[in-house]
């Protein structure tokens, strides 16, 4: 099993999945079938830890068209997730925090493929682990 490693977090990859770290630090993760793609962006709070209320406010502000957010645990991270449709795409979003570290994760695929990778994506995100101290 391969592992995606950044300065701040790690995530295990199933054999049929690949990852690429872009120049801006965004991590792209997809399976060999190219059904959909995960995009993962890391942000940092300048001081202190992110509270659940702050995290929920960020999610609501950044994705105002999402009707409802659900609490979720993904490995060492806690936060909120939602699923919705946008144009011709099925989208899932997560706002996840550990200490002052924020991960914005988005998965999108064609509407015809909605749900096909959900279990695999959930399994990947369940392996998220901090690789740096929680206090940023």
C-alpha positions as CSV (number, residue, x, y, z in Angstrom):
1,X,0.0,0.0,0.0
2,X,1.4,3.4,-1.0
3,X,1.2,6.5,1.3
4,X,0.7,10.1,0.4
5,X,3.0,12.2,2.6
6,X,2.9,16.0,3.0
7,X,4.6,18.1,5.6
8,X,1.5,18.1,7.7
9,X,-0.4,14.8,7.1
10,X,-0.3,11.4,5.6
11,X,-2.9,9.1,4.0
12,X,-2.7,5.5,2.8
13,X,-3.6,4.7,-0.8
14,X,-5.3,1.5,-2.0
15,X,-3.3,-0.2,-4.8
16,X,-5.6,1.1,-7.6
17,X,-5.3,4.7,-6.5
18,X,-2.6,7.3,-7.3
19,X,-1.6,10.7,-5.9
20,X,0.1,13.8,-7.3
21,X,1.2,16.8,-5.3
22,X,0.8,20.0,-7.3
23,X,3.2,23.0,-7.2
24,X,0.7,25.0,-5.0
25,X,0.6,22.1,-2.5
26,X,-2.8,20.8,-3.6
27,X,-2.9,17.0,-3.5
28,X,-4.8,15.2,-6.3
29,X,-5.9,11.6,-5.7
30,X,-7.8,9.4,-8.1
31,X,-8.2,5.7,-9.0
32,X,-6.8,4.1,-12.2
33,X,-10.3,4.1,-13.7
34,X,-10.5,8.0,-13.5
35,X,-14.1,7.8,-12.3
36,X,-13.5,10.9,-10.1
37,X,-10.9,12.9,-8.3
38,X,-10.1,14.0,-4.8
39,X,-8.5,17.4,-4.3
40,X,-7.0,18.1,-0.9
41,X,-5.8,21.6,0.2
42,X,-4.1,22.2,3.5
43,X,-4.6,25.5,5.4
44,X,-3.3,26.7,8.8
45,X,-4.9,28.8,11.5
46,X,-2.4,31.5,12.5
47,X,-2.9,30.9,16.2
48,X,-4.6,28.3,18.3
49,X,-6.8,25.4,17.3
50,X,-9.9,25.3,15.1
51,X,-13.0,24.8,17.1
52,X,-16.0,22.8,15.7
53,X,-18.0,26.1,15.5
54,X,-15.2,27.8,13.5
55,X,-14.9,24.9,11.2
56,X,-18.7,24.8,10.6
57,X,-18.7,28.5,9.9
58,X,-15.9,28.1,7.3
59,X,-17.9,25.3,5.6
60,X,-21.1,27.4,5.5
61,X,-19.3,30.5,4.3
62,X,-17.2,28.7,1.6
63,X,-20.0,26.5,0.3
64,X,-23.2,28.5,0.8
65,X,-25.3,26.4,-1.5
66,X,-24.9,23.3,0.5
67,X,-28.2,22.6,2.3
68,X,-26.8,20.6,5.3
69,X,-23.5,19.6,6.8
70,X,-23.0,16.4,8.8
71,X,-20.3,15.8,11.4
72,X,-17.6,13.3,10.4
73,X,-14.4,11.7,11.7
74,X,-11.6,10.9,9.3
75,X,-8.6,9.4,10.9
76,X,-6.9,12.1,13.1
77,X,-9.3,14.7,11.7
78,X,-12.8,15.8,12.7
79,X,-15.1,18.1,10.8
80,X,-18.1,18.3,8.5
81,X,-19.1,16.8,5.2
82,X,-21.8,17.2,2.6
83,X,-22.9,15.8,-0.8
84,X,-24.6,17.7,-3.6
85,X,-24.9,18.1,-7.4
86,X,-23.4,20.9,-9.3
87,X,-23.9,21.3,-13.1
88,X,-23.1,17.8,-14.4
89,X,-21.1,16.7,-11.4
90,X,-21.7,14.8,-8.2
91,X,-19.7,16.5,-5.4
92,X,-18.7,15.6,-1.9
93,X,-16.9,18.1,0.3
94,X,-15.2,17.8,3.7
95,X,-13.8,20.5,6.0
96,X,-11.6,18.7,8.4
97,X,-9.4,20.0,11.3
98,X,-6.8,18.7,13.6
99,X,-5.5,21.4,16.0
100,X,-4.9,24.5,13.8
101,X,-4.6,22.5,10.6
102,X,-7.5,22.6,8.2
103,X,-8.0,20.2,5.3
104,X,-10.4,21.1,2.6
105,X,-11.2,18.0,0.6
106,X,-13.4,17.8,-2.5
107,X,-14.4,14.7,-4.5
108,X,-16.2,15.1,-7.8
109,X,-17.3,12.8,-10.6
110,X,-19.9,12.7,-13.4
111,X,-23.5,12.4,-12.2
112,X,-23.7,9.0,-13.9
113,X,-20.9,7.7,-11.6
114,X,-22.4,9.1,-8.3
115,X,-21.7,6.8,-5.4
116,X,-19.4,4.5,-7.3
117,X,-16.3,5.5,-5.3
118,X,-17.9,6.6,-2.1
119,X,-16.8,3.5,0.0
120,X,-13.3,3.7,-1.4
121,X,-13.0,7.5,-0.8
122,X,-14.3,7.0,2.8
123,X,-11.7,4.3,3.4
124,X,-8.9,6.5,2.1
125,X,-10.0,9.4,4.3
126,X,-10.2,7.2,7.3
127,X,-6.4,6.7,7.1
128,X,-5.7,10.5,7.4
129,X,-3.0,11.0,10.1
130,X,-1.2,14.1,11.4
131,X,2.5,14.1,10.6
132,X,3.2,17.2,12.7
133,X,2.2,18.4,16.2
134,X,-1.4,19.5,16.4
135,X,-0.5,23.0,17.6
136,X,0.4,25.1,14.5
